[in-house]
Amino acid sequence: MKPDRWKRIESEILADCRVFRVRRDRAAREHDRKEGDFFVIDSPDWINVIAVTPDNEIVIIEQFRHGAEEMHLEIPGGLIDDGEEPLEAARRELAEETGYTSSDWHLLG
């Protein structure tokens, strides 16, 4: 059995949060026209970097996350700027956040 498809009826931006926007989509199910609200996060493309040192250590950073109100360990990453290639963004973010650079890069997905 195939899942029901939904058709968007209207869309409204609820918040513009600098790095993403939140919108409400009103949609109706195709087979019975049942309606519902769906909340969507729109974000520019972003990258994460799994950097491995010559000693096979993973490079991580510590950042304060406001939602959790505490410091978290995570891999480097960030938004891809307009007109920027993903690899260029990955190199930039790694250097900005850690000071590390590399000439050996592999796309994981």
Secondary structure, DSSP 4 states (H G I P E B T S, - for coil): -PPPPEEEEEEEEEEE-SS-EEEEEEEEETTT--EEEEEEEE---EEE---B-TTSPBP-EEEEETTTTEEEEE--EEEPPTT--HHHHHHHHHHHHHS---S------
